[in-house]
């Protein structure tokens, strides 16, 4: 099973608190080499997919979520 990606950090955080799971946040940009590489070389692997039920996954688009990105450094 692949992880389901949420797009709302607040909702993801609330869900994580209820389910006692950690939050994994990925900041992405369209047509970005790093984003493309992560998709093909990391997120598509069975090792990564093994975390599908262990964490809450959030994908936030940049630059729309630049303020959230600043919070995470």
CHARMM-style PDB file with segment names, atoms N, HN, CA, C and O in Angstrom:
ATOM      1  N   UNK     1       0.830  -1.195   0.000  1.00  0.00      PROA
ATOM      2  CA  UNK     1       0.000   0.000   0.000  1.00  0.00      PROA
ATOM      3  C   UNK     1       0.867   1.249   0.000  1.00  0.00      PROA
ATOM      4  O   UNK     1       1.819   1.346   0.774  1.00  0.00      PROA
ATOM      5  N   UNK     2       0.550   2.182  -0.845  1.00  0.00      PROA
ATOM      6  HN  UNK     2      -0.224   2.103  -1.474  1.00  0.00      PROA
ATOM      7  CA  UNK     2       1.254   3.460  -0.849  1.00  0.00      PROA
ATOM      8  C   UNK     2       0.615   4.377   0.181  1.00  0.00      PROA
ATOM      9  O   UNK     2      -0.583   4.286   0.448  1.00  0.00      PROA
ATOM     10  N   UNK     3       1.419   5.258   0.757  1.00  0.00      PROA
ATOM     11  HN  UNK     3       2.393   5.332   0.541  1.00  0.00      PROA
ATOM     12  CA  UNK     3       0.834   6.202   1.711  1.00  0.00      PROA
ATOM     13  C   UNK     3      -0.130   7.157   1.022  1.00  0.00      PROA
ATOM     14  O   UNK     3       0.037   7.481  -0.153  1.00  0.00      PROA
ATOM     15  N   UNK     4      -1.115   7.595   1.745  1.00  0.00      PROA
ATOM     16  HN  UNK     4      -1.251   7.331   2.700  1.00  0.00      PROA
ATOM     17  CA  UNK     4      -2.035   8.614   1.238  1.00  0.00      PROA
ATOM     18  C   UNK     4      -1.507   9.951   1.693  1.00  0.00      PROA
ATOM     19  O   UNK     4      -1.199  10.150   2.868  1.00  0.00      PROA
ATOM     20  N   UNK     5      -1.408  10.853   0.764  1.00  0.00      PROA
ATOM     21  HN  UNK     5      -1.658  10.692  -0.191  1.00  0.00      PROA
ATOM     22  CA  UNK     5      -0.861  12.176   1.047  1.00  0.00      PROA
ATOM     23  C   UNK     5      -1.985  13.157   1.349  1.00  0.00      PROA
ATOM     24  O   UNK     5      -2.924  13.294   0.565  1.00  0.00      PROA
ATOM     25  N   UNK     6      -1.889  13.835   2.479  1.00  0.00      PROA
ATOM     26  HN  UNK     6      -1.127  13.724   3.117  1.00  0.00      PROA
ATOM     27  CA  UNK     6      -2.816  14.904   2.814  1.00  0.00      PROA
ATOM     28  C   UNK     6      -2.211  16.212   2.306  1.00  0.00      PROA
ATOM     29  O   UNK     6      -1.015  16.278   2.021  1.00  0.00      PROA
ATOM     30  N   UNK     7      -3.030  17.238   2.195  1.00  0.00      PROA
ATOM     31  HN  UNK     7      -4.001  17.184   2.426  1.00  0.00      PROA
ATOM     32  CA  UNK     7      -2.539  18.538   1.739  1.00  0.00      PROA
ATOM     33  C   UNK     7      -2.830  19.660   2.731  1.00  0.00      PROA
ATOM     34  O   UNK     7      -2.580  20.830   2.442  1.00  0.00      PROA
ATOM     35  N   UNK     8      -3.348  19.308   3.879  1.00  0.00      PROA
ATOM     36  HN  UNK     8      -3.551  18.357   4.114  1.00  0.00      PROA
ATOM     37  CA  UNK     8      -3.669  20.297   4.915  1.00  0.00      PROA
ATOM     38  C   UNK     8      -2.878  19.941   6.168  1.00  0.00      PROA
ATOM     39  O   UNK     8      -3.151  18.928   6.813  1.00  0.00      PROA
ATOM     40  N   UNK     9      -1.900  20.772   6.513  1.00  0.00      PROA
ATOM     41  HN  UNK     9      -1.678  21.595   5.990  1.00  0.00      PROA
ATOM     42  CA  UNK     9      -1.032  20.492   7.650  1.00  0.00      PROA
ATOM     43  C   UNK     9      -1.790  20.493   8.973  1.00  0.00      PROA
ATOM     44  O   UNK     9      -1.499  19.679   9.849  1.00  0.00      PROA
ATOM     45  N   UNK    10      -2.742  21.382   9.126  1.00  0.00      PROA
ATOM     46  HN  UNK    10      -2.978  22.043   8.414  1.00  0.00      PROA
ATOM     47  CA  UNK    10      -3.517  21.455  10.367  1.00  0.00      PROA
ATOM     48  C   UNK    10      -4.324  20.170  10.547  1.00  0.00      PROA
ATOM     49  O   UNK    10      -4.296  19.568  11.621  1.00  0.00      PROA
ATOM     50  N   UNK    11      -5.032  19.751   9.520  1.00  0.00      PROA
ATOM     51  HN  UNK    11      -5.054  20.240   8.648  1.00  0.00      PROA
ATOM     52  CA  UNK    11      -5.808  18.508   9.605  1.00  0.00      PROA
ATOM     53  C   UNK    11      -4.904  17.311   9.853  1.00  0.00      PROA
ATOM     54  O   UNK    11      -5.251  16.419  10.627  1.00  0.00      PROA
ATOM     55  N   UNK    12      -3.751  17.288   9.203  1.00  0.00      PROA
ATOM     56  HN  UNK    12      -3.470  18.013   8.574  1.00  0.00      PROA
ATOM     57  CA  UNK    12      -2.815  16.180   9.381  1.00  0.00      PROA
ATOM     58  C   UNK    12      -2.308  16.118  10.817  1.00  0.00      PROA
ATOM     59  O   UNK    12      -2.178  15.037  11.391  1.00  0.00      PROA
ATOM     60  N   UNK    13      -2.025  17.273  11.388  1.00  0.00      PROA
ATOM     61  HN  UNK    13      -2.130  18.151  10.922  1.00  0.00      PROA
ATOM     62  CA  UNK    13      -1.547  17.331  12.766  1.00  0.00      PROA
ATOM     63  C   UNK    13      -2.626  16.851  13.732  1.00  0.00      PROA
ATOM     64  O   UNK    13      -2.335  16.122  14.681  1.00  0.00      PROA
ATOM     65  N   UNK    14      -3.850  17.252  13.494  1.00  0.00      PROA
ATOM     66  HN  UNK    14      -4.086  17.844  12.723  1.00  0.00      PROA
ATOM     67  CA  UNK    14      -4.957  16.801  14.336  1.00  0.00      PROA
ATOM     68  C   UNK    14      -5.140  15.293  14.236  1.00  0.00      PROA
ATOM     69  O   UNK    14      -5.343  14.620  15.247  1.00  0.00      PROA
ATOM     70  N   UNK    15      -5.067  14.764  13.021  1.00  0.00      PROA
ATOM     71  HN  UNK    15      -4.901  15.311  12.200  1.00  0.00      PROA
ATOM     72  CA  UNK    15      -5.186  13.321  12.821  1.00  0.00      PROA
ATOM     73  C   UNK    15      -4.039  12.585  13.501  1.00  0.00      PROA
ATOM     74  O   UNK    15      -4.245  11.529  14.098  1.00  0.00      PROA
ATOM     75  N   UNK    16      -2.857  13.126  13.415  1.00  0.00      PROA
ATOM     76  HN  UNK    16      -2.689  13.984  12.929  1.00  0.00      PROA
ATOM     77  CA  UNK    16      -1.695  12.505  14.052  1.00  0.00      PROA
ATOM     78  C   UNK    16      -1.862  12.434  15.569  1.00  0.00      PROA
ATOM     79  O   UNK    16      -1.501  11.437  16.193  1.00  0.00      PROA
ATOM     80  N   UNK    17      -2.405  13.489  16.149  1.00  0.00      PROA
ATOM     81  HN  UNK    17      -2.699  14.299  15.641  1.00  0.00      PROA
ATOM     82  CA  UNK    17      -2.641  13.493  17.596  1.00  0.00      PROA
ATOM     83  C   UNK    17      -3.655  12.430  17.978  1.00  0.00      PROA
ATOM     84  O   UNK    17      -3.476  11.717  18.966  1.00  0.00      PROA
ATOM     85  N   UNK    18      -4.729  12.326  17.189  1.00  0.00      PROA
ATOM     86  HN  UNK    18      -4.874  12.905  16.387  1.00  0.00      PROA
ATOM     87  CA  UNK    18      -5.773  11.329  17.485  1.00  0.00      PROA
ATOM     88  C   UNK    18      -5.270   9.902  17.332  1.00  0.00      PROA
ATOM     89  O   UNK    18      -5.650   9.016  18.098  1.00  0.00      PROA
ATOM     90  N   UNK    19      -4.426   9.684  16.351  1.00  0.00      PROA
ATOM     91  HN  UNK    19      -4.117  10.403  15.729  1.00  0.00      PROA
ATOM     92  CA  UNK    19      -3.965   8.331  16.036  1.00  0.00      PROA
ATOM     93  C   UNK    19      -2.598   8.004  16.639  1.00  0.00      PROA
ATOM     94  O   UNK    19      -2.095   6.889  16.508  1.00  0.00      PROA
ATOM     95  N   UNK    20      -2.006   9.010  17.306  1.00  0.00      PROA
ATOM     96  HN  UNK    20      -2.415   9.916  17.412  1.00  0.00      PROA
ATOM     97  CA  UNK    20      -0.682   8.848  17.919  1.00  0.00      PROA
ATOM     98  C   UNK    20       0.383   8.439  16.894  1.00  0.00      PROA
ATOM     99  O   UNK    20       1.211   7.562  17.143  1.00  0.00      PROA
ATOM    100  N   UNK    21       0.334   9.099  15.747  1.00  0.00      PROA
ATOM    101  HN  UNK    21      -0.338   9.811  15.544  1.00  0.00      PROA
ATOM    102  CA  UNK    21       1.311   8.858  14.686  1.00  0.00      PROA
ATOM    103  C   UNK    21       2.136  10.117  14.470  1.00  0.00      PROA
ATOM    104  O   UNK    21       1.733  11.214  14.856  1.00  0.00      PROA
ATOM    105  N   UNK    22       3.276   9.946  13.857  1.00  0.00      PROA
ATOM    106  HN  UNK    22       3.603   9.055  13.543  1.00  0.00      PROA
ATOM    107  CA  UNK    22       4.129  11.078  13.491  1.00  0.00      PROA
ATOM    108  C   UNK    22       3.694  11.637  12.142  1.00  0.00      PROA
ATOM    109  O   UNK    22       3.039  10.957  11.352  1.00  0.00      PROA
ATOM    110  N   UNK    23       4.071  12.889  11.894  1.00  0.00      PROA
ATOM    111  HN  UNK    23       4.603  13.441  12.535  1.00  0.00      PROA
ATOM    112  CA  UNK    23       3.740  13.553  10.640  1.00  0.00      PROA
ATOM    113  C   UNK    23       5.005  13.647   9.785  1.00  0.00      PROA
ATOM    114  O   UNK    23       6.062  14.057  10.264  1.00  0.00      PROA
ATOM    115  N   UNK    24       4.880  13.265   8.525  1.00  0.00      PROA
ATOM    116  HN  UNK    24       4.021  12.932   8.136  1.00  0.00      PROA
ATOM    117  CA  UNK    24       5.954  13.378   7.543  1.00  0.00      PROA
ATOM    118  C   UNK    24       5.517  14.438   6.546  1.00  0.00      PROA
ATOM    119  O   UNK    24       4.499  14.273   5.873  1.00  0.00      PROA
ATOM    120  N   UNK    25       6.280  15.534   6.444  1.00  0.00      PROA
ATOM    121  HN  UNK    25       7.106  15.668   6.991  1.00  0.00      PROA
ATOM    122  CA  UNK    25       5.915  16.638   5.557  1.00  0.00      PROA
ATOM    123  C   UNK    25       6.905  16.705   4.394  1.00  0.00      PROA
ATOM    124  O   UNK    25       8.119  16.698   4.592  1.00  0.00      PROA
ATOM    125  N   UNK    26       6.369  16.769   3.198  1.00  0.00      PROA
ATOM    126  HN  UNK    26       5.382  16.774   3.037  1.00  0.00      PROA
ATOM    127  CA  UNK    26       7.183  16.922   1.995  1.00  0.00      PROA
ATOM    128  C   UNK    26       6.755  18.200   1.288  1.00  0.00      PROA
ATOM    129  O   UNK    26       5.591  18.354   0.919  1.00  0.00      PROA
ATOM    130  N   UNK    27       7.696  19.109   1.103  1.00  0.00      PROA
ATOM    131  HN  UNK    27       8.642  18.984   1.403  1.00  0.00      PROA
ATOM    132  CA  UNK    27       7.437  20.332   0.356  1.00  0.00      PROA
ATOM    133  C   UNK    27       7.859  20.082  -1.080  1.00  0.00      PROA
ATOM    134  O   UNK    27       9.001  19.702  -1.337  1.00  0.00      PROA
ATOM    135  N   UNK    28       6.946  20.294  -2.014  1.00  0.00      PROA
ATOM    136  HN  UNK    28       6.019  20.603  -1.805  1.00  0.00      PROA
ATOM    137  CA  UNK    28       7.212  19.963  -3.415  1.00  0.00      PROA
ATOM    138  C   UNK    28       6.992  21.172  -4.315  1.00  0.00      PROA
ATOM    139  O   UNK    28       6.258  22.105  -3.988  1.00  0.00      PROA
ATOM    140  N   UNK    29       7.664  21.113  -5.472  1.00  0.00      PROA
ATOM    141  HN  UNK    29       8.260  20.356  -5.738  1.00  0.00      PROA
ATOM    142  CA  UNK    29       7.472  22.115  -6.510  1.00  0.00      PROA
ATOM    143  C   UNK    29       7.293  21.391  -7.829  1.00  0.00      PROA
ATOM    144  O   UNK    29       7.981  20.410  -8.113  1.00  0.00      PROA
ATOM    145  N   UNK    30       6.361  21.883  -8.633  1.00  0.00      PROA
ATOM    146  HN  UNK    30       5.802  22.679  -8.403  1.00  0.00      PROA
ATOM    147  CA  UNK    30       6.143  21.289  -9.949  1.00  0.00      PROA
ATOM    148  C   UNK    30       7.400  21.435 -10.794  1.00  0.00      PROA
ATOM    149  O   UNK    30       8.083  22.458 -10.749  1.00  0.00      PROA
ATOM    150  N   UNK    31       7.687  20.405 -11.556  1.00  0.00      PROA
ATOM    151  HN  UNK    31       7.132  19.574 -11.593  1.00  0.00      PROA
ATOM    152  CA  UNK    31       8.832  20.402 -12.470  1.00  0.00      PROA
ATOM    153  C   UNK    31      10.157  20.667 -11.760  1.00  0.00      PROA
ATOM    154  O   UNK    31      11.038  21.329 -12.309  1.00  0.00      PROA
ATOM    155  N   UNK    32      10.296  20.155 -10.550  1.00  0.00      PROA
ATOM    156  HN  UNK    32       9.581  19.617 -10.104  1.00  0.00      PROA
ATOM    157  CA  UNK    32      11.513  20.327  -9.770  1.00  0.00      PROA
ATOM    158  C   UNK    32      12.267  19.002  -9.762  1.00  0.00      PROA
ATOM    159  O   UNK    32      11.664  17.956  -9.523  1.00  0.00      PROA
ATOM    160  N   UNK    33      13.561  19.027 -10.016  1.00  0.00      PROA
ATOM    161  HN  UNK    33      14.051  19.877 -10.210  1.00  0.00      PROA
ATOM    162  CA  UNK    33      14.363  17.803 -10.110  1.00  0.00      PROA
ATOM    163  C   UNK    33      14.353  16.999  -8.812  1.00  0.00      PROA
ATOM    164  O   UNK    33      14.295  15.770  -8.844  1.00  0.00      PROA
ATOM    165  N   UNK    34      14.409  17.680  -7.682  1.00  0.00      PROA
ATOM    166  HN  UNK    34      14.456  18.679  -7.656  1.00  0.00      PROA
ATOM    167  CA  UNK    34      14.405  16.971  -6.397  1.00  0.00      PROA
ATOM    168  C   UNK    34      13.065  16.292  -6.158  1.00  0.00      PROA
ATOM    169  O   UNK    34      13.025  15.147  -5.708  1.00  0.00      PROA
ATOM    170  N   UNK    35      11.989  16.969  -6.447  1.00  0.00      PROA
ATOM    171  HN  UNK    35      12.021  17.899  -6.812  1.00  0.00      PROA
ATOM    172  CA  UNK    35      10.659  16.385  -6.291  1.00  0.00      PROA
ATOM    173  C   UNK    35      10.518  15.151  -7.179  1.00  0.00      PROA
ATOM    174  O   UNK    35      10.024  14.118  -6.728  1.00  0.00      PROA
ATOM    175  N   UNK    36      10.936  15.249  -8.407  1.00  0.00      PROA
ATOM    176  HN  UNK    36      11.337  16.089  -8.773  1.00  0.00      PROA
ATOM    177  CA  UNK    36      10.854  14.132  -9.351  1.00  0.00      PROA
ATOM    178  C   UNK    36      11.697  12.958  -8.872  1.00  0.00      PROA
ATOM    179  O   UNK    36      11.269  11.807  -8.952  1.00  0.00      PROA
ATOM    180  N   UNK    37      12.882  13.247  -8.381  1.00  0.00      PROA
ATOM    181  HN  UNK    37      13.230  14.182  -8.316  1.00  0.00      PROA
ATOM    182  CA  UNK    37      13.781  12.187  -7.898  1.00  0.00      PROA
ATOM    183  C   UNK    37      13.196  11.484  -6.673  1.00  0.00      PROA
ATOM    184  O   UNK    37      13.250  10.258  -6.576  1.00  0.00      PROA
ATOM    185  N   UNK    38      12.640  12.252  -5.744  1.00  0.00      PROA
ATOM    186  HN  UNK    38      12.597  13.248  -5.823  1.00  0.00      PROA
ATOM    187  CA  UNK    38      12.021  11.647  -4.554  1.00  0.00      PROA
ATOM    188  C   UNK    38      10.874  10.723  -4.961  1.00  0.00      PROA
ATOM    189  O   UNK    38      10.740   9.621  -4.428  1.00  0.00      PROA
ATOM    190  N   UNK    39      10.053  11.171  -5.900  1.00  0.00      PROA
ATOM    191  HN  UNK    39      10.161  12.066  -6.333  1.00  0.00      PROA
ATOM    192  CA  UNK    39       8.927  10.356  -6.376  1.00  0.00      PROA
ATOM    193  C   UNK    39       9.398   9.017  -6.933  1.00  0.00      PROA
ATOM    194  O   UNK    39       8.848   7.969  -6.597  1.00  0.00      PROA
ATOM    195  N   UNK    40      10.417   9.060  -7.782  1.00  0.00      PROA
ATOM    196  HN  UNK    40      10.864   9.911  -8.055  1.00  0.00      PROA
ATOM    197  CA  UNK    40      10.836   7.840  -8.472  1.00  0.00      PROA
ATOM    198  C   UNK    40      11.794   6.963  -7.672  1.00  0.00      PROA
ATOM    199  O   UNK    40      11.760   5.740  -7.804  1.00  0.00      PROA
ATOM    200  N   UNK    41      12.650   7.570  -6.843  1.00  0.00      PROA
ATOM    201  HN  UNK    41      12.678   8.564  -6.736  1.00  0.00      PROA
ATOM    202  CA  UNK    41      13.677   6.794  -6.167  1.00  0.00      PROA
ATOM    203  C   UNK    41      13.401   6.503  -4.694  1.00  0.00      PROA
ATOM    204  O   UNK    41      14.037   5.628  -4.106  1.00  0.00      PROA
ATOM    205  N   UNK    42      12.474   7.219  -4.103  1.00  0.00      PROA
ATOM    206  HN  UNK    42      11.957   7.930  -4.580  1.00  0.00      PROA
ATOM    207  CA  UNK    42      12.189   6.999  -2.679  1.00  0.00      PROA
ATOM    208  C   UNK    42      10.742   6.559  -2.462  1.00  0.00      PROA
ATOM    209  O   UNK    42      10.489   5.472  -1.941  1.00  0.00      PROA
ATOM    210  N   UNK    43       9.810   7.397  -2.859  1.00  0.00      PROA
ATOM    211  HN  UNK    43      10.016   8.280  -3.282  1.00  0.00      PROA
ATOM    212  CA  UNK    43       8.402   7.128  -2.562  1.00  0.00      PROA
ATOM    213  C   UNK    43       7.856   5.894  -3.268  1.00  0.00      PROA
ATOM    214  O   UNK    43       6.861   5.323  -2.823  1.00  0.00      PROA
ATOM    215  N   UNK    44       8.480   5.480  -4.345  1.00  0.00      PROA
ATOM    216  HN  UNK    44       9.288   5.945  -4.707  1.00  0.00      PROA
ATOM    217  CA  UNK    44       8.022   4.303  -5.089  1.00  0.00      PROA
ATOM    218  C   UNK    44       8.569   2.992  -4.526  1.00  0.00      PROA
ATOM    219  O   UNK    44       8.169   1.918  -4.975  1.00  0.00      PROA
ATOM    220  N   UNK    45       9.471   3.062  -3.555  1.00  0.00      PROA
ATOM    221  HN  UNK    45       9.795   3.935  -3.190  1.00  0.00      PROA
ATOM    222  CA  UNK    45      10.100   1.839  -3.036  1.00  0.00      PROA
ATOM    223  C   UNK    45       9.214   1.126  -2.019  1.00  0.00      PROA
ATOM    224  O   UNK    45       8.378   1.742  -1.359  1.00  0.00      PROA
ATOM    225  N   UNK    46       9.413  -0.162  -1.912  1.00  0.00      PROA
ATOM    226  HN  UNK    46      10.092  -0.663  -2.448  1.00  0.00      PROA
ATOM    227  CA  UNK    46       8.668  -0.953  -0.927  1.00  0.00      PROA
ATOM    228  C   UNK    46       9.048  -0.534   0.495  1.00  0.00      PROA
ATOM    229  O   UNK    46       8.209  -0.568   1.396  1.00  0.00      PROA
ATOM    230  N   UNK    47      10.294  -0.145   0.697  1.00  0.00      PROA
ATOM    231  HN  UNK    47      10.975  -0.117  -0.035  1.00  0.00      PROA
ATOM    232  CA  UNK    47      10.736   0.293   2.027  1.00  0.00      PROA
ATOM    233  C   UNK    47       9.934   1.504   2.478  1.00  0.00      PROA
ATOM    234  O   UNK    47       9.470   1.555   3.618  1.00  0.00      PROA
ATOM    235  N   UNK    48       9.771   2.474   1.594  1.00  0.00      PROA
ATOM    236  HN  UNK    48      10.147   2.432   0.669  1.00  0.00      PROA
ATOM    237  CA  UNK    48       8.995   3.655   1.949  1.00  0.00      PROA
ATOM    238  C   UNK    48       7.525   3.295   2.130  1.00  0.00      PROA
ATOM    239  O   UNK    48       6.881   3.761   3.071  1.00  0.00      PROA
ATOM    240  N   UNK    49       7.000   2.481   1.248  1.00  0.00      PROA
ATOM    241  HN  UNK    49       7.522   2.103   0.484  1.00  0.00      PROA
ATOM    242  CA  UNK    49       5.586   2.092   1.327  1.00  0.00      PROA
ATOM    243  C   UNK    49       5.265   1.356   2.615  1.00  0.00      PROA
ATOM    244  O   UNK    49       4.115   1.346   3.055  1.00  0.00      PROA
ATOM    245  N   UNK    50       6.278   0.735   3.228  1.00  0.00      PROA
ATOM    246  HN  UNK    50       7.212   0.743   2.871  1.00  0.00      PROA
ATOM    247  CA  UNK    50       6.072   0.030   4.500  1.00  0.00      PROA
ATOM    248  C   UNK    50       5.637   0.982   5.613  1.00  0.00      PROA
ATOM    249  O   UNK    50       5.074   0.547   6.617  1.00  0.00      PROA
ATOM    250  N   UNK    51       5.893   2.265   5.439  1.00  0.00      PROA
ATOM    251  HN  UNK    51       6.350   2.618   4.623  1.00  0.00      PROA
ATOM    252  CA  UNK    51       5.497   3.255   6.440  1.00  0.00      PROA
ATOM    253  C   UNK    51       4.080   3.787   6.228  1.00  0.00      PROA
ATOM    254  O   UNK    51       3.630   4.654   6.976  1.00  0.00      PROA
ATOM    255  N   UNK    52       3.389   3.291   5.242  1.00  0.00      PROA
ATOM    256  HN  UNK    52       3.755   2.586   4.634  1.00  0.00      PROA
ATOM    257  CA  UNK    52       2.071   3.816   4.882  1.00  0.00      PROA
ATOM    258  C   UNK    52       1.108   3.865   6.058  1.00  0.00      PROA
ATOM    259  O   UNK    52       0.320   4.806   6.160  1.00  0.00      PROA
ATOM    260  N   UNK    53       1.147   2.892   6.936  1.00  0.00      PROA
ATOM    261  HN  UNK    53       1.787   2.128   6.853  1.00  0.00      PROA
ATOM    262  CA  UNK    53       0.219   2.847   8.069  1.00  0.00      PROA
ATOM    263  C   UNK    53       0.831   3.350   9.372  1.00  0.00      PROA
ATOM    264  O   UNK    53       0.175   3.347  10.413  1.00  0.00      PROA
ATOM    265  N   UNK    54       2.070   3.776   9.313  1.00  0.00      PROA
ATOM    266  HN  UNK    54       2.603   3.779   8.467  1.00  0.00      PROA
ATOM    267  CA  UNK    54       2.763   4.202  10.527  1.00  0.00      PROA
ATOM    268  C   UNK    54       2.814   5.711  10.723  1.00  0.00      PROA
ATOM    269  O   UNK    54       3.045   6.188  11.834  1.00  0.00      PROA
ATOM    270  N   UNK    55       2.600   6.459   9.650  1.00  0.00      PROA
ATOM    271  HN  UNK    55       2.412   6.072   8.748  1.00  0.00      PROA
ATOM    272  CA  UNK    55       2.751   7.910   9.715  1.00  0.00      PROA
ATOM    273  C   UNK    55       1.612   8.602   8.971  1.00  0.00      PROA
ATOM    274  O   UNK    55       0.863   7.981   8.218  1.00  0.00      PROA
ATOM    275  N   UNK    56       1.508   9.899   9.207  1.00  0.00      PROA
ATOM    276  HN  UNK    56       2.116  10.404   9.819  1.00  0.00      PROA
ATOM    277  CA  UNK    56       0.589  10.748   8.462  1.00  0.00      PROA
ATOM    278  C   UNK    56       1.458  11.529   7.478  1.00  0.00      PROA
ATOM    279  O   UNK    56       2.382  12.232   7.887  1.00  0.00      PROA
ATOM    280  N   UNK    57       1.166  11.408   6.194  1.00  0.00      PROA
ATOM    281  HN  UNK    57       0.415  10.837   5.862  1.00  0.00      PROA
ATOM    282  CA  UNK    57       1.968  12.028   5.152  1.00  0.00      PROA
ATOM    283  C   UNK    57       1.281  13.283   4.630  1.00  0.00      PROA
ATOM    284  O   UNK    57       0.090  13.277   4.317  1.00  0.00      PROA
ATOM    285  N   UNK    58       2.063  14.362   4.544  1.00  0.00      PROA
ATOM    286  HN  UNK    58       3.030  14.367   4.799  1.00  0.00      PROA
ATOM    287  CA  UNK    58       1.544  15.637   4.073  1.00  0.00      PROA
ATOM    288  C   UNK    58       2.428  16.135   2.935  1.00  0.00      PROA
ATOM    289  O   UNK    58       3.653  16.157   3.055  1.00  0.00      PROA
ATOM    290  N   UNK    59       1.810  16.527   1.850  1.00  0.00      PROA
ATOM    291  HN  UNK    59       0.815  16.509   1.753  1.00  0.00      PROA
ATOM    292  CA  UNK    59       2.535  17.101   0.720  1.00  0.00      PROA
ATOM    293  C   UNK    59       2.040  18.531   0.545  1.00  0.00      PROA
ATOM    294  O   UNK    59       0.853  18.769   0.324  1.00  0.00      PROA
ATOM    295  N   UNK    60       2.972  19.480   0.648  1.00  0.00      PROA
ATOM    296  HN  UNK    60       3.936  19.287   0.827  1.00  0.00      PROA
ATOM    297  CA  UNK    60       2.636  20.890   0.532  1.00  0.00      PROA
ATOM    298  C   UNK    60       3.362  21.500  -0.656  1.00  0.00      PROA
ATOM    299  O   UNK    60       4.576  21.354  -0.798  1.00  0.00      PROA
ATOM    300  N   UNK    61       2.616  22.177  -1.497  1.00  0.00      PROA
ATOM    301  HN  UNK    61       1.630  22.295  -1.381  1.00  0.00      PROA
ATOM    302  CA  UNK    61       3.172  22.813  -2.695  1.00  0.00      PROA
ATOM    303  C   UNK    61       3.879  24.116  -2.327  1.00  0.00      PROA
ATOM    304  O   UNK    61       3.418  24.889  -1.488  1.00  0.00      PROA
ATOM    305  N   UNK    62       5.003  24.325  -2.982  1.00  0.00      PROA
ATOM    306  HN  UNK    62       5.378  23.697  -3.664  1.00  0.00      PROA
ATOM    307  CA  UNK    62       5.715  25.594  -2.883  1.00  0.00      PROA
ATOM    308  C   UNK    62       5.533  26.335  -4.194  1.00  0.00      PROA
ATOM    309  O   UNK    62       5.459  25.683  -5.236  1.00  0.00      PROA
ATOM    310  N   UNK    63       5.461  27.600  -4.203  1.00  0.00      PROA
ATOM    311  HN  UNK    63       5.522  28.129  -3.356  1.00  0.00      PROA
ATOM    312  CA  UNK    63       5.681  28.543  -3.115  1.00  0.00      PROA
ATOM    313  C   UNK    63       4.438  28.841  -2.277  1.00  0.00      PROA
ATOM    314  O   UNK    63       4.514  29.637  -1.341  1.00  0.00      PROA
ATOM    315  N   UNK    64       3.299  28.225  -2.590  1.00  0.00      PROA
ATOM    316  HN  UNK    64       3.237  27.579  -3.351  1.00  0.00      PROA
ATOM    317  CA  UNK    64       2.052  28.527  -1.882  1.00  0.00      PROA
ATOM    318  C   UNK    64       2.158  28.314  -0.379  1.00  0.00      PROA
ATOM    319  O   UNK    64       1.484  29.004   0.386  1.00  0.00      PROA
ATOM    320  N   UNK    65       2.978  27.386   0.056  1.00  0.00      PROA
ATOM    321  HN  UNK    65       3.525  26.825  -0.565  1.00  0.00      PROA
ATOM    322  CA  UNK    65       3.120  27.091   1.484  1.00  0.00      PROA
ATOM    323  C   UNK    65       4.488  27.512   2.017  1.00  0.00      PROA
ATOM    324  O   UNK    65       5.059  26.832   2.870  1.00  0.00      PROA
ATOM    325  N   UNK    66       5.007  28.612   1.525  1.00  0.00      PROA
ATOM    326  HN  UNK    66       4.543  29.164   0.832  1.00  0.00      PROA
ATOM    327  CA  UNK    66       6.336  29.083   1.909  1.00  0.00      PROA
ATOM    328  C   UNK    66       6.433  29.376   3.409  1.00  0.00      PROA
ATOM    329  O   UNK    66       7.471  29.120   4.018  1.00  0.00      PROA
ATOM    330  N   UNK    67       5.373  29.903   4.003  1.00  0.00      PROA
ATOM    331  HN  UNK    67       4.529  30.111   3.508  1.00  0.00      PROA
ATOM    332  CA  UNK    67       5.403  30.208   5.439  1.00  0.00      PROA
ATOM    333  C   UNK    67       5.537  28.929   6.258  1.00  0.00      PROA
ATOM    334  O   UNK    67       6.270  28.900   7.246  1.00  0.00      PROA
ATOM    335  N   UNK    68       4.839  27.882   5.858  1.00  0.00      PROA
ATOM    336  HN  UNK    68       4.244  27.906   5.056  1.00  0.00      PROA
ATOM    337  CA  UNK    68       4.979  26.602   6.559  1.00  0.00      PROA
ATOM    338  C   UNK    68       6.390  26.054   6.384  1.00  0.00      PROA
ATOM    339  O   UNK    68       6.956  25.491   7.320  1.00  0.00      PROA
ATOM    340  N   UNK    69       6.952  26.212   5.210  1.00  0.00      PROA
ATOM    341  HN  UNK    69       6.492  26.669   4.450  1.00  0.00      PROA
ATOM    342  CA  UNK    69       8.317  25.749   4.950  1.00  0.00      PROA
ATOM    343  C   UNK    69       9.313  26.478   5.860  1.00  0.00      PROA
ATOM    344  O   UNK    69      10.268  25.878   6.352  1.00  0.00      PROA
ATOM    345  N   UNK    70       9.082  27.760   6.076  1.00  0.00      PROA
ATOM    346  HN  UNK    70       8.305  28.247   5.677  1.00  0.00      PROA
ATOM    347  CA  UNK    70       9.962  28.525   6.965  1.00  0.00      PROA
ATOM    348  C   UNK    70       9.925  27.970   8.381  1.00  0.00      PROA
ATOM    349  O   UNK    70      10.954  27.924   9.055  1.00  0.00      PROA
ATOM    350  N   UNK    71       8.734  27.542   8.845  1.00  0.00      PROA
ATOM    351  HN  UNK    71       7.898  27.580   8.298  1.00  0.00      PROA
ATOM    352  CA  UNK    71       8.610  26.976  10.178  1.00  0.00      PROA
ATOM    353  C   UNK    71       9.464  25.724  10.356  1.00  0.00      PROA
ATOM    354  O   UNK    71       9.990  25.467  11.439  1.00  0.00      PROA
ATOM    355  N   UNK    72       9.594  24.950   9.280  1.00  0.00      PROA
ATOM    356  HN  UNK    72       9.167  25.158   8.400  1.00  0.00      PROA
ATOM    357  CA  UNK    72      10.366  23.710   9.335  1.00  0.00      PROA
ATOM    358  C   UNK    72      11.830  23.911   8.985  1.00  0.00      PROA
ATOM    359  O   UNK    72      12.633  22.986   9.098  1.00  0.00      PROA
ATOM    360  N   UNK    73      12.177  25.122   8.559  1.00  0.00      PROA
ATOM    361  HN  UNK    73      11.525  25.874   8.467  1.00  0.00      PROA
ATOM    362  CA  UNK    73      13.575  25.425   8.233  1.00  0.00      PROA
ATOM    363  C   UNK    73      13.987  24.834   6.936  1.00  0.00      PROA
ATOM    364  OT1 UNK    73      15.134  24.998   6.519  1.00  0.00      PROA
TER     365      UNK     73
END
